[in-house]
Amino acid sequence: MVFVKLLWATYSELNAIYNKKITVKELAKNITNITNYNKNSLF
């Protein structure tokens, strides 16, 4: 379930880049947040 959430979040981020709505810096920050969130929800 966590993996699906991560996959969907990553897809959403890539889609946002495609739409030129966010910058690479924001993407990196968001990926970090997603990763931290998933670590927290695992334990």
mmCIF file of the N, C-alpha and C atoms, coordinates in Angstrom:
data_MODEL
# 
_entry.id   MODEL 
# 
loop_
_atom_site.group_PDB 
_atom_site.id 
_atom_site.type_symbol 
_atom_site.label_atom_id 
_atom_site.label_alt_id 
_atom_site.label_comp_id 
_atom_site.label_asym_id 
_atom_site.label_entity_id 
_atom_site.label_seq_id 
_atom_site.pdbx_PDB_ins_code 
_atom_site.Cartn_x 
_atom_site.Cartn_y 
_atom_site.Cartn_z 
_atom_site.occupancy 
_atom_site.B_iso_or_equiv 
_atom_site.pdbx_formal_charge 
_atom_site.auth_seq_id 
_atom_site.auth_comp_id 
_atom_site.auth_asym_id 
_atom_site.auth_atom_id 
_atom_site.pdbx_PDB_model_num 
ATOM 1   N N  . MET A 1 1  ? 0.835  -1.199 0.000   1.00 0.00 ? 1  MET A N  1 
ATOM 2   C CA . MET A 1 1  ? 0.000  0.000  0.000   1.00 0.00 ? 1  MET A CA 1 
ATOM 3   C C  . MET A 1 1  ? 0.871  1.251  0.000   1.00 0.00 ? 1  MET A C  1 
ATOM 4   N N  . VAL A 1 2  ? 1.921  1.229  0.824   1.00 0.00 ? 2  VAL A N  1 
ATOM 5   C CA . VAL A 1 2  ? 2.850  2.361  0.881   1.00 0.00 ? 2  VAL A CA 1 
ATOM 6   C C  . VAL A 1 2  ? 3.537  2.528  -0.470  1.00 0.00 ? 2  VAL A C  1 
ATOM 7   N N  . PHE A 1 3  ? 3.901  1.393  -1.086  1.00 0.00 ? 3  PHE A N  1 
ATOM 8   C CA . PHE A 1 3  ? 4.570  1.440  -2.382  1.00 0.00 ? 3  PHE A CA 1 
ATOM 9   C C  . PHE A 1 3  ? 3.674  2.082  -3.439  1.00 0.00 ? 3  PHE A C  1 
ATOM 10  N N  . VAL A 1 4  ? 2.402  1.724  -3.417  1.00 0.00 ? 4  VAL A N  1 
ATOM 11  C CA . VAL A 1 4  ? 1.446  2.297  -4.368  1.00 0.00 ? 4  VAL A CA 1 
ATOM 12  C C  . VAL A 1 4  ? 1.325  3.799  -4.152  1.00 0.00 ? 4  VAL A C  1 
ATOM 13  N N  . LYS A 1 5  ? 1.305  4.217  -2.878  1.00 0.00 ? 5  LYS A N  1 
ATOM 14  C CA . LYS A 1 5  ? 1.246  5.646  -2.562  1.00 0.00 ? 5  LYS A CA 1 
ATOM 15  C C  . LYS A 1 5  ? 2.464  6.371  -3.111  1.00 0.00 ? 5  LYS A C  1 
ATOM 16  N N  . LEU A 1 6  ? 3.636  5.759  -2.923  1.00 0.00 ? 6  LEU A N  1 
ATOM 17  C CA . LEU A 1 6  ? 4.886  6.352  -3.402  1.00 0.00 ? 6  LEU A CA 1 
ATOM 18  C C  . LEU A 1 6  ? 4.877  6.436  -4.922  1.00 0.00 ? 6  LEU A C  1 
ATOM 19  N N  . LEU A 1 7  ? 4.427  5.363  -5.564  1.00 0.00 ? 7  LEU A N  1 
ATOM 20  C CA . LEU A 1 7  ? 4.372  5.313  -7.022  1.00 0.00 ? 7  LEU A CA 1 
ATOM 21  C C  . LEU A 1 7  ? 3.440  6.394  -7.556  1.00 0.00 ? 7  LEU A C  1 
ATOM 22  N N  . TRP A 1 8  ? 2.269  6.527  -6.938  1.00 0.00 ? 8  TRP A N  1 
ATOM 23  C CA . TRP A 1 8  ? 1.304  7.523  -7.375  1.00 0.00 ? 8  TRP A CA 1 
ATOM 24  C C  . TRP A 1 8  ? 1.843  8.930  -7.173  1.00 0.00 ? 8  TRP A C  1 
ATOM 25  N N  . ALA A 1 9  ? 2.480  9.172  -6.026  1.00 0.00 ? 9  ALA A N  1 
ATOM 26  C CA . ALA A 1 9  ? 3.048  10.488 -5.736  1.00 0.00 ? 9  ALA A CA 1 
ATOM 27  C C  . ALA A 1 9  ? 4.138  10.828 -6.750  1.00 0.00 ? 9  ALA A C  1 
ATOM 28  N N  . THR A 1 10 ? 4.975  9.851  -7.074  1.00 0.00 ? 10 THR A N  1 
ATOM 29  C CA . THR A 1 10 ? 6.040  10.070 -8.056  1.00 0.00 ? 10 THR A CA 1 
ATOM 30  C C  . THR A 1 10 ? 5.444  10.389 -9.415  1.00 0.00 ? 10 THR A C  1 
ATOM 31  N N  . TYR A 1 11 ? 4.407  9.643  -9.801  1.00 0.00 ? 11 TYR A N  1 
ATOM 32  C CA . TYR A 1 11 ? 3.724  9.899  -11.070 1.00 0.00 ? 11 TYR A CA 1 
ATOM 33  C C  . TYR A 1 11 ? 3.160  11.315 -11.100 1.00 0.00 ? 11 TYR A C  1 
ATOM 34  N N  . SER A 1 12 ? 2.568  11.737 -9.994  1.00 0.00 ? 12 SER A N  1 
ATOM 35  C CA . SER A 1 12 ? 2.001  13.078 -9.902  1.00 0.00 ? 12 SER A CA 1 
ATOM 36  C C  . SER A 1 12 ? 3.079  14.141 -10.068 1.00 0.00 ? 12 SER A C  1 
ATOM 37  N N  . GLU A 1 13 ? 4.238  13.916 -9.445  1.00 0.00 ? 13 GLU A N  1 
ATOM 38  C CA . GLU A 1 13 ? 5.354  14.859 -9.554  1.00 0.00 ? 13 GLU A CA 1 
ATOM 39  C C  . GLU A 1 13 ? 5.845  14.953 -10.996 1.00 0.00 ? 13 GLU A C  1 
ATOM 40  N N  . LEU A 1 14 ? 6.005  13.805 -11.638 1.00 0.00 ? 14 LEU A N  1 
ATOM 41  C CA . LEU A 1 14 ? 6.468  13.793 -13.028 1.00 0.00 ? 14 LEU A CA 1 
ATOM 42  C C  . LEU A 1 14 ? 5.452  14.476 -13.934 1.00 0.00 ? 14 LEU A C  1 
ATOM 43  N N  . ASN A 1 15 ? 4.185  14.261 -13.665 1.00 0.00 ? 15 ASN A N  1 
ATOM 44  C CA . ASN A 1 15 ? 3.117  14.887 -14.435 1.00 0.00 ? 15 ASN A CA 1 
ATOM 45  C C  . ASN A 1 15 ? 3.168  16.400 -14.274 1.00 0.00 ? 15 ASN A C  1 
ATOM 46  N N  . ALA A 1 16 ? 3.451  16.857 -13.058 1.00 0.00 ? 16 ALA A N  1 
ATOM 47  C CA . ALA A 1 16 ? 3.558  18.294 -12.798 1.00 0.00 ? 16 ALA A CA 1 
ATOM 48  C C  . ALA A 1 16 ? 4.733  18.903 -13.563 1.00 0.00 ? 16 ALA A C  1 
ATOM 49  N N  . ILE A 1 17 ? 5.849  18.186 -13.615 1.00 0.00 ? 17 ILE A N  1 
ATOM 50  C CA . ILE A 1 17 ? 7.005  18.663 -14.388 1.00 0.00 ? 17 ILE A CA 1 
ATOM 51  C C  . ILE A 1 17 ? 6.620  18.769 -15.857 1.00 0.00 ? 17 ILE A C  1 
ATOM 52  N N  . TYR A 1 18 ? 5.944  17.755 -16.341 1.00 0.00 ? 18 TYR A N  1 
ATOM 53  C CA . TYR A 1 18 ? 5.522  17.732 -17.743 1.00 0.00 ? 18 TYR A CA 1 
ATOM 54  C C  . TYR A 1 18 ? 4.659  18.949 -18.051 1.00 0.00 ? 18 TYR A C  1 
ATOM 55  N N  . ASN A 1 19 ? 3.840  19.311 -17.099 1.00 0.00 ? 19 ASN A N  1 
ATOM 56  C CA . ASN A 1 19 ? 2.960  20.471 -17.265 1.00 0.00 ? 19 ASN A CA 1 
ATOM 57  C C  . ASN A 1 19 ? 3.659  21.779 -16.934 1.00 0.00 ? 19 ASN A C  1 
ATOM 58  N N  . LYS A 1 20 ? 4.952  21.706 -16.573 1.00 0.00 ? 20 LYS A N  1 
ATOM 59  C CA . LYS A 1 20 ? 5.774  22.888 -16.289 1.00 0.00 ? 20 LYS A CA 1 
ATOM 60  C C  . LYS A 1 20 ? 5.211  23.709 -15.126 1.00 0.00 ? 20 LYS A C  1 
ATOM 61  N N  . LYS A 1 21 ? 4.590  23.028 -14.163 1.00 0.00 ? 21 LYS A N  1 
ATOM 62  C CA . LYS A 1 21 ? 3.971  23.747 -13.053 1.00 0.00 ? 21 LYS A CA 1 
ATOM 63  C C  . LYS A 1 21 ? 4.915  23.926 -11.873 1.00 0.00 ? 21 LYS A C  1 
ATOM 64  N N  . ILE A 1 22 ? 5.919  23.066 -11.783 1.00 0.00 ? 22 ILE A N  1 
ATOM 65  C CA . ILE A 1 22 ? 6.855  23.185 -10.668 1.00 0.00 ? 22 ILE A CA 1 
ATOM 66  C C  . ILE A 1 22 ? 8.284  23.142 -11.186 1.00 0.00 ? 22 ILE A C  1 
ATOM 67  N N  . THR A 1 23 ? 9.206  23.657 -10.401 1.00 0.00 ? 23 THR A N  1 
ATOM 68  C CA . THR A 1 23 ? 10.616 23.651 -10.781 1.00 0.00 ? 23 THR A CA 1 
ATOM 69  C C  . THR A 1 23 ? 11.289 22.386 -10.278 1.00 0.00 ? 23 THR A C  1 
ATOM 70  N N  . VAL A 1 24 ? 12.483 22.138 -10.767 1.00 0.00 ? 24 VAL A N  1 
ATOM 71  C CA . VAL A 1 24 ? 13.223 20.945 -10.348 1.00 0.00 ? 24 VAL A CA 1 
ATOM 72  C C  . VAL A 1 24 ? 13.539 21.002 -8.859  1.00 0.00 ? 24 VAL A C  1 
ATOM 73  N N  . LYS A 1 25 ? 13.831 22.206 -8.362  1.00 0.00 ? 25 LYS A N  1 
ATOM 74  C CA . LYS A 1 25 ? 14.143 22.358 -6.936  1.00 0.00 ? 25 LYS A CA 1 
ATOM 75  C C  . LYS A 1 25 ? 12.936 21.965 -6.080  1.00 0.00 ? 25 LYS A C  1 
ATOM 76  N N  . GLU A 1 26 ? 11.760 22.407 -6.499  1.00 0.00 ? 26 GLU A N  1 
ATOM 77  C CA . GLU A 1 26 ? 10.540 22.040 -5.770  1.00 0.00 ? 26 GLU A CA 1 
ATOM 78  C C  . GLU A 1 26 ? 10.306 20.539 -5.848  1.00 0.00 ? 26 GLU A C  1 
ATOM 79  N N  . LEU A 1 27 ? 10.579 19.969 -7.014  1.00 0.00 ? 27 LEU A N  1 
ATOM 80  C CA . LEU A 1 27 ? 10.426 18.528 -7.176  1.00 0.00 ? 27 LEU A CA 1 
ATOM 81  C C  . LEU A 1 27 ? 11.309 17.767 -6.198  1.00 0.00 ? 27 LEU A C  1 
ATOM 82  N N  . ALA A 1 28 ? 12.571 18.189 -6.107  1.00 0.00 ? 28 ALA A N  1 
ATOM 83  C CA . ALA A 1 28 ? 13.509 17.522 -5.203  1.00 0.00 ? 28 ALA A CA 1 
ATOM 84  C C  . ALA A 1 28 ? 13.019 17.600 -3.762  1.00 0.00 ? 28 ALA A C  1 
ATOM 85  N N  . LYS A 1 29 ? 12.513 18.767 -3.384  1.00 0.00 ? 29 LYS A N  1 
ATOM 86  C CA . LYS A 1 29 ? 11.987 18.952 -2.027  1.00 0.00 ? 29 LYS A CA 1 
ATOM 87  C C  . LYS A 1 29 ? 10.787 18.036 -1.798  1.00 0.00 ? 29 LYS A C  1 
ATOM 88  N N  . ASN A 1 30 ? 9.899  17.963 -2.786  1.00 0.00 ? 30 ASN A N  1 
ATOM 89  C CA . ASN A 1 30 ? 8.707  17.134 -2.657  1.00 0.00 ? 30 ASN A CA 1 
ATOM 90  C C  . ASN A 1 30 ? 9.058  15.657 -2.565  1.00 0.00 ? 30 ASN A C  1 
ATOM 91  N N  . ILE A 1 31 ? 10.032 15.222 -3.364  1.00 0.00 ? 31 ILE A N  1 
ATOM 92  C CA . ILE A 1 31 ? 10.449 13.819 -3.306  1.00 0.00 ? 31 ILE A CA 1 
ATOM 93  C C  . ILE A 1 31 ? 11.019 13.491 -1.933  1.00 0.00 ? 31 ILE A C  1 
ATOM 94  N N  . THR A 1 32 ? 11.786 14.427 -1.374  1.00 0.00 ? 32 THR A N  1 
ATOM 95  C CA . THR A 1 32 ? 12.331 14.236 -0.028  1.00 0.00 ? 32 THR A CA 1 
ATOM 96  C C  . THR A 1 32 ? 11.201 14.106 0.986   1.00 0.00 ? 32 THR A C  1 
ATOM 97  N N  . ASN A 1 33 ? 10.203 14.971 0.867   1.00 0.00 ? 33 ASN A N  1 
ATOM 98  C CA . ASN A 1 33 ? 9.053  14.916 1.775   1.00 0.00 ? 33 ASN A CA 1 
ATOM 99  C C  . ASN A 1 33 ? 8.297  13.603 1.635   1.00 0.00 ? 33 ASN A C  1 
ATOM 100 N N  . ILE A 1 34 ? 8.102  13.163 0.406   1.00 0.00 ? 34 ILE A N  1 
ATOM 101 C CA . ILE A 1 34 ? 7.391  11.906 0.160   1.00 0.00 ? 34 ILE A CA 1 
ATOM 102 C C  . ILE A 1 34 ? 8.160  10.741 0.774   1.00 0.00 ? 34 ILE A C  1 
ATOM 103 N N  . THR A 1 35 ? 9.480  10.744 0.567   1.00 0.00 ? 35 THR A N  1 
ATOM 104 C CA . THR A 1 35 ? 10.322 9.669  1.105   1.00 0.00 ? 35 THR A CA 1 
ATOM 105 C C  . THR A 1 35 ? 10.256 9.647  2.624   1.00 0.00 ? 35 THR A C  1 
ATOM 106 N N  . ASN A 1 36 ? 10.367 10.812 3.245   1.00 0.00 ? 36 ASN A N  1 
ATOM 107 C CA . ASN A 1 36 ? 10.298 10.893 4.704   1.00 0.00 ? 36 ASN A CA 1 
ATOM 108 C C  . ASN A 1 36 ? 8.935  10.441 5.209   1.00 0.00 ? 36 ASN A C  1 
ATOM 109 N N  . TYR A 1 37 ? 7.874  10.832 4.524   1.00 0.00 ? 37 TYR A N  1 
ATOM 110 C CA . TYR A 1 37 ? 6.525  10.440 4.912   1.00 0.00 ? 37 TYR A CA 1 
ATOM 111 C C  . TYR A 1 37 ? 6.384  8.919  4.875   1.00 0.00 ? 37 TYR A C  1 
ATOM 112 N N  . ASN A 1 38 ? 6.895  8.312  3.813   1.00 0.00 ? 38 ASN A N  1 
ATOM 113 C CA . ASN A 1 38 ? 6.783  6.863  3.682   1.00 0.00 ? 38 ASN A CA 1 
ATOM 114 C C  . ASN A 1 38 ? 7.614  6.136  4.731   1.00 0.00 ? 38 ASN A C  1 
ATOM 115 N N  . LYS A 1 39 ? 8.777  6.683  5.076   1.00 0.00 ? 39 LYS A N  1 
ATOM 116 C CA . LYS A 1 39 ? 9.586  6.095  6.149   1.00 0.00 ? 39 LYS A CA 1 
ATOM 117 C C  . LYS A 1 39 ? 8.808  6.122  7.456   1.00 0.00 ? 39 LYS A C  1 
ATOM 118 N N  . ASN A 1 40 ? 8.154  7.252  7.728   1.00 0.00 ? 40 ASN A N  1 
ATOM 119 C CA . ASN A 1 40 ? 7.398  7.394  8.967   1.00 0.00 ? 40 ASN A CA 1 
ATOM 120 C C  . ASN A 1 40 ? 6.201  6.451  8.999   1.00 0.00 ? 40 ASN A C  1 
ATOM 121 N N  . SER A 1 41 ? 5.558  6.251  7.862   1.00 0.00 ? 41 SER A N  1 
ATOM 122 C CA . SER A 1 41 ? 4.372  5.401  7.850   1.00 0.00 ? 41 SER A CA 1 
ATOM 123 C C  . SER A 1 41 ? 4.740  3.918  7.878   1.00 0.00 ? 41 SER A C  1 
ATOM 124 N N  . LEU A 1 42 ? 6.001  3.602  7.576   1.00 0.00 ? 42 LEU A N  1 
ATOM 125 C CA . LEU A 1 42 ? 6.429  2.204  7.632   1.00 0.00 ? 42 LEU A CA 1 
ATOM 126 C C  . LEU A 1 42 ? 6.669  1.753  9.062   1.00 0.00 ? 42 LEU A C  1 
ATOM 127 N N  . PHE A 1 43 ? 7.138  2.664  9.914   1.00 0.00 ? 43 PHE A N  1 
ATOM 128 C CA . PHE A 1 43 ? 7.538  2.280  11.271  1.00 0.00 ? 43 PHE A CA 1 
ATOM 129 C C  . PHE A 1 43 ? 6.564  2.758  12.330  1.00 0.00 ? 43 PHE A C  1 
# 
